[in-house]
Amino acid sequence: MWPAVALLVAATAATAATGCAAGANRSASAMAPAAMTVQAGPAAPAHEAPATTFVTPGAPPAAPVTTGFADVNTDNSLISNGSVTASSEQLLSTASGFRREVYRLGGRVFSEQVHFRTDPEDGTPSEAASATYRIKILPRLLPDVLDWLGKHSSITAQDVSSIVAMESESDAAIVRADVQARLAELDAQLADTSLVGPVRAALVEERSRLEPQAIANPDAVADNTKRVAVLELHLEAPARPDAFAHAHLLAHARGSFVGLGLLGQSDARHNRVGAGVGIGGRSPVSTLEVMAYASPEMSGSTGMTATFGVGTYSKAFGGGSRGSLNPYVGARVGYAYFEASYLAVAAEVGVELVKQKGVLWTVSARPMGLVGSSSQVAVEVGSSLGLAF
C-alpha cells in the first residue's frame, strides 16, 4: 500500500510543478511587452526618423528703383535734324507708305506736298513729279525711318546730323550700363540661399553701394523726353539716264563708203571711201560735218561734202535713254563735190550701238540726192565715234 501512496504523491507534485511552470511562462510572456515598452522610451531618439524640415524661401530681390527717366531716353538726348532725297519708280505708293510708316513709329507729319505728273506717251512718272515731307520723330527711331526709305526707294542724297544735348549725361549713361550689369550678377548670386555668412554680407554691402549709381539723374535728363528729330524728305521720280549729262559738245569722227550714180549713167557709177569730222550737241546726228572722199582713179579729183544735220530718237524704243541700241533718224543738207558741184540732200537712219559715259558709237545709212547739172542718187554707209566735251 505504501508504494502506491508514494506513486500518487509523486504524480501530484509533478502536475503541480508543470502547472506552475506554464503559469510562470504565461506571466513572463505577458510581462515582456510591458518591459519592452518601458525600455523603448529612452531609446526612441536613436531609432526614429528625423523630423522633416522645410527651407523657407528667401524674399525675391528688390526691383531696382525707377525714377521715370529710364536710360532709353539717353538716346533721345540726341538733337537730330537733316534732309534726305530719294527717288522711286512708284512715287505715289512710296510716298503713301512712308507716311504710314512715320505714324506707325509714333512720329508726325507736319508738312506734305505731292506733285504728280505722268508722261502722256508712256504713262511713267514725269521728272517733274515729286513729294516733299517734313516729319518729327524720336531720335532713336530715326534709323528705322532711313532703313525703310533704303528698302523702298533709292536714296540719292542724305544730310543728317546729330549732336548730344548733354554730353555729361551721355557719359554717365555709359557708366550706368556697366553698374547695372554688375547689379544683375549680384542679384543672381544673392538668390542662392546656401550663401551665408561673411560672403553674403559682402555681396549685400556691394549691392547697396552700387544701387544709387544705377539710377539716372532726373535733373540731367528731365528734358530728354521732349526732344525729337526733324527730317525733311524730298521724294522724286528717277531721272532718266543721260550719258551726256555734263557735256556741252559732242565731237564726231566718221568713216564711210559711198556709192555714186545708182540711178544715173553707167559711166557715173563708182564707189569712194571717205573720212571726216563733225561737231554737234546732244543729237545723235552731228550739226556740222565735213567729209573727204578719195577718187577711185589716180587722175580723178577728191570728192567732199559739207553738210548741216538734225536728228531725233524713236520714242517707241526708249527715246535715246538706253545705254545701247537706240535707233534714231535724221536729215542733212549742204554742199557736195564729186567731179562737179551739187546740192546734197540726205536722209539718215541709224542705231547707237554704245552710249556710255560720254562715248557714242553709231552706224548709219544715208540715202543721198545730189542735185546739179547732172543730178544723181548716192547711198552712204558709215560708222561714227563721238566723244563728249
SULZI-V831278 format. One record per helix or strand. SS is the DSSP state (H for helix, E for strand). FROM is the first residue (numbers start at 1). TO is the last residue. Records with the same first field share a line. If there is no record, write none. Layout:
BEGIN
SS = FROM-TO ; FROM-TO
END
This chain:
BEGIN
H = 2-47 ; 71-77 ; 91-104 ; 139-152 ; 167-190 ; 198-214 ; 218-221 ; 224-226 ; 266-268 ; 315-317
E = 78-87 ; 108-115 ; 118-118 ; 125-125 ; 130-137 ; 154-164 ; 229-236 ; 250-260 ; 270-280 ; 288-293 ; 303-313 ; 326-337 ; 341-356 ; 359-371 ; 376-388
END
